[in-house]
Amino acid sequence: MSGNTEGPGPAAVVTPGTARPMITERHPTAATSHVAGVARATSAACAAGRAAGWGGSPAGGPAGRSASATGAAPALPGVAELNDYRAAFNTAQIAMAVVDHEGAVVAANDALATLLGTEPEALHQQSAADLVDLASDGRTWHAYREVLSGRRSRFRCTRRLKHPDGRSLWAEVTVAPAPDSRRVLLSIADISDRRELQARLRHLQMHDPVSRLPNRTLFFERLSSVLETSSYEHGGTGRIGLCYLDLDGFKAVNDTLGHRVGDRLLAAVAGRLTACADSDGFTRGGSHLVARLGGDEFAILVEDSTGTEQLADLARSVLAALQRPFDLAGQRLSVSASIGVVERATDGTTATGLMQDADTTLYWAKADGKARWTFFDPERNAHRMTRQALSSMLRPALDRGEFALEYQPLVGMADGAVRGVEALVRWNHPQFGTLAPNRFIGIAEEDGSIVQLGRWVLRTACHQARQWQTDHPGAAPLFVSVNVAVRQVWDSDLVTDVAGILAETGLAPHLLQLELTESAVMGSAGRPLQALQALSDMGVRIAIDDFGTGYSNLAYLSRLPVSVLKLDGSFVRGFQDEAHPNPADEIIVEALVQLAHRLGLTVTAECVETGGQAARLRRIGCDTGQGWLYSRAVAPERIDGMIGVSPLAV
């Protein structure tokens, strides 16, 4: 044989069950090893043998150059060593093949033939890439060709192959160059058991052990995948829907019946949610995922949703399913859920944004009374975002001087003269413009900034009242009425603040009126009651605002240091139909006025807008009125023009 032989020919591949000819049958005996051609052939066989069991490199290959450079003959393997190489290749448990630089199989061992359900001879000259599916994607094919051409040292990939018995198996394919040869060694390791173990571990990692549903990690992985791939380009709707739900009162189940019953309930809820989502009527047109996100929170993700109607049907079905009683090992439980529903196009939607909106909508469902579903409302969400922005900017706004006071006249019903004013705070917001108190007072009460803001309003109003008194010495002084939040009574020393401000401004105590809402005053006890009593003893007038709208406990009127009742505007608005007055409205207001007068209190009617309303209130006996009939809230300079002049309205 020639020393240029790069590997065994077809005769070198032996079918299973037949005698394998010795590799020395293709070469002269060891006794003639001094012949140069035999030396080259034996050296090539040794080089390839280290890679695949047999084969060699051309005579002019690296081995030949090495020998020439050193001047010494290369180390040649013996016949026994070459037999060992070949035996190791053929008896190896791992499937292997020697592949030439064109990608054709030169030799294959028995393990590879068994794996592919054929004989070793049948694999000769077949495309190795076709045997193990290396051409299925561009990246794998390119890497494989790089190894064949010698431009890459090694390549490894994982492939799913079909076993002759019909089952699928996972194989790790490795392609590496054979030393001192233009050929490569392809090896295939069956990693099906490892993949199965990995799949089991991933399932445990990605699923909730209680409900057996996908957990939060898998849910967000699926959600991100859906949003990153636009289904519209593949015939889908390009939309996504989400029902985010929370069980109402689940904590009580755990606290009273124990966590074991709670876990059973969660598993039963998971089953009903899955049944609802699997119904064709609710998830038709796309796939879905039911997941437990943690605690008693669940989510149903609907891919390729068909619109809000589909999600509404699903939410209604879920509510109905959960409201049916659960029978848990003798424990019969009834629960309900609150559901936030979001449906939108996937384009431009992020997982974080979608979940934030779903969480906000779920909160709305809870706040609206629970046991209901609520759709995401962009306008309502914008209001929430505005509220959050106002909350973060409220305290700095006071330091920047963005607040101002306007004053609405309080007019005597008998003569129409201005007797006092109510101070109303305005926020001149740099972004949202002028904001009325109802936009930010509630926020200030929640975060506690109402104490600082209320103190500023009180000081500014008292300074202004004193200034009017100084500017109009011949006119009867106006009293100023300031609203006080109940948190100001609890979180600050209101009595000390009022005393200090009156002393600072020089305003007489009887010219200051503090207004508290009915709900705040009627529940006063302990410290609030003591504070109100101390303020009254100081000479400050206490008024109950919006009287008649709450659960009035009239017994409190005899115990509280109250001077004024301000009738809520809802009573006055009942007088608007002057052509056909409702006698019941007039009877109620008249009874309240008479009760107040018998207790020594004065009565102010709010929201007076027409002369007819004013006439009826005057006839009933109201002392003062306030409303647009007389004036809106105006700047302090406008009040200057109302002091000591003719009545505003009669």
Secondary structure as UniProt FT lines:
FT   TURN            3..4
FT   HELIX           10..12
FT   TURN            16..17
FT   HELIX           23..26
FT   HELIX           30..32
FT   TURN            33..34
FT   HELIX           36..51
FT   TURN            59..60
FT   HELIX           62..70
FT   HELIX           79..91
FT   STRAND          95..99
FT   TURN            101..102
FT   STRAND          104..108
FT   HELIX           110..116
FT   HELIX           120..123
FT   TURN            124..125
FT   HELIX           128..131
FT   TURN            132..135
FT   HELIX           138..148
FT   TURN            149..150
FT   STRAND          155..162
FT   TURN            164..165
FT   STRAND          168..177
FT   TURN            179..180
FT   STRAND          184..190
FT   HELIX           192..206
FT   TURN            209..211
FT   HELIX           216..228
FT   HELIX           231..234
FT   STRAND          239..248
FT   HELIX           250..257
FT   HELIX           259..278
FT   HELIX           280..283
FT   TURN            284..285
FT   STRAND          288..294
FT   TURN            295..296
FT   STRAND          297..303
FT   HELIX           308..323
FT   STRAND          326..328
FT   TURN            329..330
FT   STRAND          331..333
FT   STRAND          336..345
FT   TURN            347..348
FT   HELIX           351..367
FT   TURN            368..369
FT   STRAND          373..375
FT   HELIX           378..399
FT   TURN            400..401
FT   STRAND          403..412
FT   TURN            413..415
FT   STRAND          418..429
FT   TURN            430..432
FT   STRAND          433..435
FT   HELIX           437..439
FT   HELIX           441..447
FT   HELIX           450..471
FT   TURN            473..474
FT   STRAND          479..483
FT   HELIX           486..491
FT   HELIX           494..505
FT   HELIX           509..511
FT   STRAND          512..517
FT   HELIX           518..522
FT   HELIX           527..538
FT   STRAND          541..547
FT   HELIX           554..558
FT   STRAND          564..567
FT   HELIX           569..573
FT   TURN            574..575
FT   HELIX           583..598
FT   TURN            599..600
FT   STRAND          602..605
FT   HELIX           611..620
FT   STRAND          624..625
FT   TURN            628..630
FT   HELIX           636..640
FT   TURN            641..644
//
